[in-house]
Structures are given as C-alpha cells and as structure tokens.
Amino acid sequence: MASDLKNQINIGKDTEQKLIQVGIDSYEKLTNLGSEQAFLRLQALDSGACLSLLYGLEGAIEGIKSKELSNEKKKELQQFFKMAKKK
C-alpha cells in the first residue's frame, strides 16, 4: 500500500511499514492521532519500541528533525514513555 508517510521527516521505510500495519496509512492519520497514540499502537506491535521512535513521530508531526524538539517537549515525551512502558 502506498502512503505519504515515507515523505515525512524522521519516517523511514521500517517505521512507515509498522505504521501501516497498525492502521496509520497517511500523514493526516498520524497528525490526527498524535505521536503518543501512534506510539501506543506501535508498542502493541513491537514491545521494543523506544523513546527515539516516539521523538521521531513527534518530530514528523511538527515537521522537524527529532533532535530539534524542544527540551520541554522531550521531557513531556519522556514522562509519557515511562508511563507507557509500565503498561
């Protein structure tokens, strides 16, 4: 299935395929769902989903490289990641 995800920053072929597997087959769906909910779906598929993936998803939504996320946003995502790992 062709998607526009591969055209987004931080989303490589592997991540694109995993997103499609969990029902996120377009950039619009990713932005509507948000990075945290998308991450939870990916985590259900792959229990080894890491913080870098979460950063990458957020960066893709914001249209920036994940390393350019603000420190405040990174802290928010780190807290979410810790909570998600406990589930």
Phi, psi and omega in degrees: 000130179279140176220166177267006182296321184295343179276355183268148178298145177075358182249108178268183183300315182296312180296320178301313181297320179293320177299316178299320180299328182262016173090010178252094187250013177208158177297323179301315179297320179298312181293323178293322181283320182093158185295321184292314180292322176298318179298317180300320177296317180293323179296325177295328179280322185221101183297347179270009179304132189249171179301323179299324177296316178299315176301317181297319178296315179296317178299319179299317180295319181279348180077028180227161175295146184301328180290347180267001176299146179294155178299323179297315179295320179298320179296317177300315180293324177297318178296316178299316181301315179299317179295317182295325181290336181283339183291000000 
